[in-house]
Amino acid sequence: MKKINKKMFKVSIFSVFFMFFVSEYARGSENFTKDIEQELSELPDALVPEPLPKKSPAKKLKQKTDVTHPLYSELRFSLMTNKVALSLEKYSCKQPVLLIFWGSFCGPCLREFPSLERLAKKIPRLKIVCVSIDGPNEISSELPLFYLNQGKKPRDNQNFLDYHHIDSVPAFFLFSPTRKVLWKGVGAKEWDSPSTLDQLKSFLQTPKKTHRPGLPKHKRSKKISYRKRYKKKDL
């Protein structure tokens, strides 16, 4: 019993000291906060720190799935007999476009025109746009021929070609109806050759829609004709 009483006495003394310490600490913290509030109230308004503004939640940017190629949107061209500037957006009518840059001084460019004319007959939905980089000229073809018309200044056309890294002709770009580059390259081609036609068709073919299989036969609802239903009701 004596041992138990001694332990209880020690615990009670410890609890008394602990409660006293906690109460004194609370009083000291209250006095400290009051002193700070008084000092802040005595300061002029210019020295009182303003509360920090709340940060607004960052807005999530929507990713654009269909991004137009800059060459498609920035290109301006005109017919050989006209100065009206056209754009691919209006001329293509949401069809695939084969854009070819050529020049009247370029022999391989001129030798391409017969194969391009045959290509236009084999793939009629493909818009072929031949743009000359050296201005209007007297070269004739079954295809409509255009010249580059980026602005009134003579340096505008060259700046456009330099910006899009078109350093030599003939240069071609194949655009999809969604204005993306499917195929590009430099050099003359036989556009109606079997290998080139296969490449073009592989780029231009639309992806097939995946067909979802239906229910199995034992789960399908059997359709009963009107006559059979009518006979069953009479019976």
Backbone torsions as a table, in degrees:
resi	resn	phi	psi	omega
1	MET	NA	-38.1	-179.8
2	LYS	-63.5	-40.4	179.7
3	LYS	-63.5	-40.4	-179.5
4	ILE	-65.7	-41.7	179.7
5	ASN	-63.6	-39.0	178.7
6	LYS	-63.6	-41.5	179.7
7	LYS	-65.3	-43.7	178.9
8	MET	-62.8	-37.8	178.9
9	PHE	-64.2	-42.5	179.8
10	LYS	-65.1	-41.4	-179.6
11	VAL	-65.0	-41.3	-179.3
12	SER	-66.0	-40.8	178.2
13	ILE	-63.3	-43.1	-179.8
14	PHE	-62.7	-40.9	-180.0
15	SER	-67.0	-36.9	178.6
16	VAL	-63.9	-47.2	179.7
17	PHE	-63.1	-38.7	-179.4
18	PHE	-64.9	-44.9	178.8
19	MET	-64.3	-37.9	178.2
20	PHE	-64.1	-42.4	-179.8
21	PHE	-64.5	-41.8	180.0
22	VAL	-64.8	-42.9	-179.3
23	SER	-65.0	-40.9	178.8
24	GLU	-66.1	-37.9	179.1
25	TYR	-65.1	-40.0	179.2
26	ALA	-65.8	-41.1	178.1
27	ARG	-63.1	-42.2	-179.8
28	GLY	-64.0	-40.2	179.4
29	SER	-66.9	-37.5	177.6
30	GLU	-64.9	-43.9	178.7
31	ASN	-63.5	-37.9	-179.2
32	PHE	-64.6	-43.9	179.4
33	THR	-66.5	-36.7	178.0
34	LYS	-64.8	-40.6	179.1
35	ASP	-62.7	-41.2	-179.9
36	ILE	-66.0	-41.1	178.9
37	GLU	-63.5	-39.0	178.0
38	GLN	-64.9	-42.8	179.8
39	GLU	-64.5	-39.7	178.7
40	LEU	-67.7	-35.9	179.1
41	SER	-67.8	-30.6	179.5
42	GLU	-76.4	-21.2	-179.6
43	LEU	-70.7	151.3	174.0
44	PRO	-67.8	162.1	-175.7
45	ASP	-64.0	-29.3	-177.3
46	ALA	-68.2	-27.8	-176.9
47	LEU	-92.1	-10.9	-179.4
48	VAL	-74.5	124.7	-178.5
49	PRO	-69.0	136.1	179.0
50	GLU	-84.4	148.2	178.2
51	PRO	-66.5	144.5	-179.2
52	LEU	-68.3	140.3	178.6
53	PRO	-69.6	146.1	179.1
54	LYS	-73.6	136.1	180.0
55	LYS	-76.5	128.9	177.2
56	SER	-75.9	143.6	-179.9
57	PRO	-62.0	137.4	-177.9
58	ALA	-66.3	134.1	179.6
59	LYS	-81.7	134.0	178.7
60	LYS	-80.2	125.8	179.5
61	LEU	-79.9	134.1	178.1
62	LYS	-78.8	129.1	179.1
63	GLN	-79.0	130.7	179.4
64	LYS	-83.3	122.6	-178.8
65	THR	-79.5	-44.2	-178.3
66	ASP	-100.5	100.0	-179.3
67	VAL	-105.9	123.6	-179.6
68	THR	-74.6	136.0	176.9
69	HIS	-67.5	137.0	-176.8
70	PRO	-60.6	-33.0	178.3
71	LEU	-63.2	-37.0	-179.6
72	TYR	-65.2	-42.5	-175.1
73	SER	-84.1	-26.4	-174.5
74	GLU	-93.1	-16.8	-175.4
75	LEU	-68.6	134.6	174.2
76	ARG	-130.4	132.9	-177.4
77	PHE	-145.5	162.8	-177.8
78	SER	-137.9	156.9	174.0
79	LEU	-68.1	157.8	-177.9
80	MET	-61.8	-29.7	-177.2
81	THR	-103.4	14.3	-174.6
82	ASN	-145.5	152.5	179.2
83	LYS	-107.9	4.7	-179.5
84	VAL	-72.9	125.2	-178.3
85	ALA	-78.0	130.8	178.0
86	LEU	-112.4	164.2	176.8
87	SER	-129.5	157.8	-179.9
88	LEU	-67.4	-30.3	-179.2
89	GLU	-61.5	-40.9	-179.7
90	LYS	-82.9	-34.7	-174.3
91	TYR	-78.1	-32.5	-173.6
92	SER	-76.2	-29.0	-178.6
93	CYS	56.9	43.8	177.1
94	LYS	58.9	38.0	175.6
95	GLN	-117.4	159.0	175.4
96	PRO	-63.1	145.0	-173.5
97	VAL	-125.7	133.1	169.7
98	LEU	-107.1	105.2	-178.0
99	LEU	-97.1	127.6	-178.4
100	ILE	-128.3	125.1	173.4
101	PHE	-95.0	130.0	-177.1
102	TRP	-142.4	176.4	178.2
103	GLY	-145.9	150.8	-179.4
104	SER	-69.3	-19.3	179.7
105	PHE	-86.0	-6.0	-172.2
106	CYS	-99.5	114.7	179.4
107	GLY	-65.1	-48.1	177.8
108	PRO	-58.9	-32.0	178.5
109	CYS	-64.2	-43.5	-177.9
110	LEU	-70.1	-31.5	179.2
111	ARG	-73.7	-14.1	178.7
112	GLU	-77.4	-25.2	-170.9
113	PHE	-58.7	-42.6	178.6
114	PRO	-59.7	-41.3	179.3
115	SER	-69.7	-32.8	176.6
116	LEU	-68.1	-36.5	177.5
117	GLU	-64.6	-39.7	177.4
118	ARG	-69.9	-34.6	177.6
119	LEU	-64.1	-38.8	179.5
120	ALA	-62.4	-30.8	178.2
121	LYS	-78.6	-32.4	-178.2
122	LYS	-79.2	-35.2	177.9
123	ILE	-123.9	82.5	-174.2
124	PRO	-68.2	-23.7	-178.8
125	ARG	-77.6	-7.2	179.0
126	LEU	-89.0	121.0	177.4
127	LYS	-83.5	122.0	179.5
128	ILE	-105.1	119.5	-177.7
129	VAL	-119.3	110.4	179.5
130	CYS	-103.2	114.8	-174.6
131	VAL	-113.9	121.4	178.1
132	SER	-82.5	138.4	-178.4
133	ILE	-93.8	-6.2	-177.3
134	ASP	-112.9	29.7	173.6
135	GLY	83.9	-178.7	-179.3
136	PRO	-66.6	144.6	179.5
137	ASN	-145.8	-179.6	-173.9
138	GLU	-102.2	16.3	179.5
139	ILE	-74.7	134.8	-176.7
140	SER	-113.1	153.2	178.7
141	SER	-161.4	162.9	174.8
142	GLU	-68.5	-25.3	177.3
143	LEU	-82.2	150.0	173.0
144	PRO	-70.1	126.2	-178.2
145	LEU	-103.5	142.9	-177.0
146	PHE	-128.2	167.1	172.7
147	TYR	-130.0	153.2	-176.7
148	LEU	-69.3	130.3	-175.6
149	ASN	-140.4	73.0	-177.0
150	GLN	-85.2	-15.1	-179.8
151	GLY	174.0	178.8	-178.1
152	LYS	-79.3	-28.5	-178.6
153	LYS	-74.9	142.4	-178.3
154	PRO	-66.0	-22.3	-178.0
155	ARG	-84.6	-10.9	-175.5
156	ASP	-63.6	-42.0	-179.4
157	ASN	-64.6	-42.8	-179.2
158	GLN	-67.5	-37.4	176.9
159	ASN	-63.1	-38.9	178.5
160	PHE	-64.1	-44.3	179.9
161	LEU	-66.3	-39.2	178.6
162	ASP	-66.4	-38.9	-177.7
163	TYR	-64.7	-37.2	-178.6
164	HIS	-96.7	12.5	173.6
165	HIS	58.3	42.2	174.6
166	ILE	-98.6	92.7	-172.6
167	ASP	-98.3	-22.1	-177.7
168	SER	-142.6	158.2	179.1
169	VAL	-125.4	152.7	-0.8
170	PRO	-75.7	142.0	175.0
171	ALA	-126.8	136.6	-175.5
172	PHE	-127.0	151.5	176.7
173	PHE	-137.7	128.2	176.4
174	LEU	-105.3	117.8	-178.3
175	PHE	-107.0	142.9	175.4
176	SER	-82.7	168.1	175.3
177	PRO	-60.2	-21.8	176.9
178	THR	-90.4	14.3	172.5
179	ARG	69.5	30.8	175.7
180	LYS	-107.8	149.7	179.1
181	VAL	-79.5	120.1	177.9
182	LEU	-95.2	-32.3	-174.7
183	TRP	-158.7	138.4	176.3
184	LYS	-148.5	157.2	-178.9
185	GLY	-177.7	179.4	-178.8
186	VAL	-130.4	140.3	177.6
187	GLY	116.5	156.5	-178.7
188	ALA	-75.5	150.1	-180.0
189	LYS	-139.2	154.0	166.9
190	GLU	-89.7	96.1	-169.2
191	TRP	-70.1	-18.9	179.5
192	ASP	-101.2	11.1	176.8
193	SER	-72.2	153.3	-177.2
194	PRO	-58.4	-40.0	-178.3
195	SER	-66.4	-42.9	179.8
196	THR	-68.4	-38.2	177.6
197	LEU	-63.1	-40.2	178.3
198	ASP	-63.6	-40.2	178.0
199	GLN	-63.7	-45.0	179.7
200	LEU	-61.9	-44.2	-178.8
201	LYS	-66.6	-34.2	177.9
202	SER	-66.6	-34.5	177.6
203	PHE	-74.7	-34.5	-172.8
204	LEU	-89.8	-12.8	-177.3
205	GLN	-69.0	139.4	-179.5
206	THR	-83.4	142.5	179.2
207	PRO	-64.8	138.5	-179.4
208	LYS	-73.7	143.1	178.0
209	LYS	-76.2	134.1	179.5
210	THR	-74.1	127.6	-178.5
211	HIS	-92.8	124.2	178.2
212	ARG	-82.9	127.5	179.7
213	PRO	-67.0	144.0	-179.4
214	GLY	-80.4	-170.9	179.5
215	LEU	-71.0	151.9	175.3
216	PRO	-64.4	163.2	-173.0
217	LYS	-62.1	-37.3	-176.1
218	HIS	-72.6	-13.3	178.7
219	LYS	-102.7	-5.8	-179.5
220	ARG	-76.3	142.1	179.0
221	SER	-76.8	129.0	-179.0
222	LYS	-78.3	127.4	179.4
223	LYS	-85.7	126.4	179.4
224	ILE	-104.5	132.7	-178.4
225	SER	-67.9	162.6	-177.4
226	TYR	-63.3	-38.7	-177.5
227	ARG	-65.8	-41.1	-180.0
228	LYS	-65.4	-40.4	178.0
229	ARG	-63.2	-41.3	-178.5
230	TYR	-64.4	-39.5	179.4
231	LYS	-67.5	-39.3	-179.6
232	LYS	-64.2	-38.5	179.5
233	LYS	-66.7	-38.6	179.8
234	ASP	-65.9	-37.5	179.9
235	LEU	-69.1	NA	NA
